[in-house]
Structures are given as structure tokens and as C-alpha cells.
Amino acid sequence: MHSLLKRFIVLLLFMQVSLVCCQSAGAEAQIVNKEKVSSLLRQVEEGSAKLLDVRTPEEFNRGAIPGALNLDIRSEEFSEQLEHLDKDKPVILYCQSGFRSNKAAGILLSLGFTQVLDYKGGYSDWYR
């Protein structure tokens, strides 16, 4: 009987921890379009926001949105490089079309960034 009570208590604790984790994990990136990114470029220029291009350096060198910092999501140092950014300032992410920026948004949110914006159209949309 004593063993059964211990299991029940452990199960209750697990459920409580799971509930707290799920509630805090509810943060999502804000999806933004070309017009919103354009309006935020002044903040990027002033340093009150960051624009991150998460494509490869080769892609970045072929063209990028003005003011963007290139941090390749496929790099082993990606998460480490993010630690140098201010987690309370807006971070606008983009890639070629939206898949990698969506993945990067999840990483930033898990690291505690509070204002994550994901440009879904990406570089493909920027110069259309």
C-alpha cells in the first residue's frame, strides 16, 4: 500500500510539472509580412531590433535584406551565437521562404526571447 501511495504522489507531481511546462511553452512567434518587416527596418538601423537571416553564408552573400545579420541555423554554433543577443528586443527572422525561420523561431522562444517575429515570405518574397 505504501508503494502505491508513492507512485500516486510521483504521478501527481509529474502532472503538475507537465501542466506548468505546457502553460509556459505557449509562447509563439508573431508571423509578419513584407510591409511589417519594412516598417521595422528603422528599429533595426537604430539597434532597437535585430533582423536575422538564418540562411547559409553562401545564400546570404548572394543577397540579403538590408541590415540583416547572418546566423546560419544549420551551424553548430547557432544557439551559442544567439546568446549574444538581447532577449528583450524584437528579433525578426527570415530565410529563403519560411521553413528555417520557423524552426529558428522555436529555438529563440525556447531560449527565452520575448519578441520573436517570423517573416514567412522570406527573401523570396522580399525582392518580388
C-alpha positions as CSV (number, residue, x, y, z in Angstrom):
1,M,0.0,0.0,0.0
2,H,2.8,2.4,0.9
3,S,4.4,1.8,-2.6
4,L,1.1,2.6,-4.3
5,L,0.9,5.9,-2.4
6,K,4.4,6.8,-3.5
7,R,3.6,6.1,-7.1
8,F,0.4,8.2,-6.9
9,I,2.4,11.1,-5.4
10,V,5.0,10.9,-8.1
11,L,2.3,10.8,-10.8
12,L,0.6,13.9,-9.3
13,L,3.9,15.8,-9.2
14,F,4.6,14.8,-12.8
15,M,1.2,16.0,-13.9
16,Q,1.7,19.3,-12.1
17,V,5.2,19.9,-13.6
18,S,3.8,19.0,-17.1
19,L,0.9,21.5,-16.7
20,V,3.3,24.3,-15.7
21,C,5.6,23.5,-18.6
22,C,2.8,23.5,-21.1
23,Q,1.5,26.8,-19.9
24,S,4.9,28.5,-20.2
25,A,5.5,26.9,-23.6
26,G,2.5,28.6,-25.1
27,A,4.6,31.5,-26.5
28,E,4.5,31.8,-30.2
29,A,6.3,33.8,-32.8
30,Q,4.4,36.6,-34.5
31,I,4.0,36.0,-38.2
32,V,4.8,39.1,-40.2
33,N,4.6,40.1,-43.8
34,K,6.8,42.3,-46.1
35,E,5.1,45.5,-45.0
36,K,5.6,44.9,-41.3
37,V,9.3,44.0,-41.9
38,S,9.7,47.2,-43.9
39,S,8.3,49.2,-41.1
40,L,10.6,47.6,-38.6
41,L,13.8,48.3,-40.6
42,R,14.2,51.7,-38.8
43,Q,14.3,49.9,-35.5
44,V,17.0,47.6,-36.9
45,E,19.0,50.6,-38.1
46,E,18.8,52.2,-34.6
47,G,19.7,48.9,-32.9
48,S,16.5,48.5,-31.0
49,A,15.6,45.4,-33.0
50,K,17.6,42.6,-34.8
51,L,17.0,41.2,-38.3
52,L,18.4,37.7,-38.5
53,D,18.9,35.9,-41.8
54,V,19.1,32.2,-40.9
55,R,20.2,31.0,-44.3
56,T,23.7,29.7,-45.2
57,P,26.5,32.2,-45.7
58,E,26.5,31.3,-49.4
59,E,22.8,32.3,-49.7
60,F,23.4,35.4,-47.6
61,N,26.3,36.5,-49.9
62,R,24.1,36.3,-52.9
63,G,21.7,38.9,-51.4
64,A,20.1,39.8,-48.1
65,I,17.6,42.3,-46.7
66,P,19.5,45.5,-45.7
67,G,20.6,45.5,-42.1
68,A,20.4,41.7,-41.6
69,L,22.8,39.7,-39.5
70,N,23.6,36.2,-40.9
71,L,23.4,33.4,-38.3
72,D,23.1,30.1,-40.2
73,I,20.6,27.9,-38.4
74,R,22.4,24.8,-39.7
75,S,25.6,25.9,-37.9
76,E,26.6,24.0,-34.8
77,E,27.2,27.4,-33.1
78,F,23.7,28.8,-33.9
79,S,22.3,28.6,-30.3
80,E,25.5,29.8,-28.9
81,Q,25.6,32.8,-31.2
82,L,22.0,33.7,-30.1
83,E,23.2,34.1,-26.5
84,H,24.9,37.3,-27.6
85,L,21.6,39.0,-28.5
86,D,19.3,40.9,-26.2
87,K,16.4,38.6,-25.4
88,D,14.1,41.5,-24.7
89,K,14.5,43.3,-28.0
90,P,12.4,42.3,-31.1
91,V,14.1,39.7,-33.3
92,I,12.9,39.4,-36.9
93,L,13.7,36.2,-38.6
94,Y,13.8,35.2,-42.2
95,C,15.2,32.6,-44.5
96,Q,14.5,31.8,-48.2
97,S,10.8,31.0,-47.8
98,G,9.9,30.4,-44.2
99,F,10.8,26.8,-43.1
100,R,14.1,27.5,-41.5
101,S,12.9,30.8,-39.9
102,N,10.0,28.9,-38.3
103,K,12.4,26.4,-36.8
104,A,14.7,29.3,-35.6
105,A,11.7,31.0,-34.0
106,G,11.1,27.9,-31.9
107,I,14.7,27.9,-30.8
108,L,14.6,31.6,-29.8
109,L,11.4,31.1,-27.9
110,S,12.9,28.1,-26.0
111,L,15.9,30.3,-25.1
112,G,13.6,32.9,-23.6
113,F,13.4,35.5,-26.3
114,T,10.3,37.6,-25.7
115,Q,9.6,39.2,-29.1
116,V,10.1,36.8,-32.0
117,L,8.8,37.8,-35.4
118,D,8.9,35.3,-38.3
119,Y,8.8,36.7,-41.9
120,K,7.1,33.9,-43.6
121,G,7.7,35.1,-47.2
122,G,11.4,35.4,-46.6
123,Y,13.9,36.5,-49.0
124,S,11.9,35.1,-51.9
125,D,9.1,37.5,-51.1
126,W,11.3,40.5,-50.3
127,Y,12.5,41.1,-53.8
128,R,9.3,40.1,-55.7
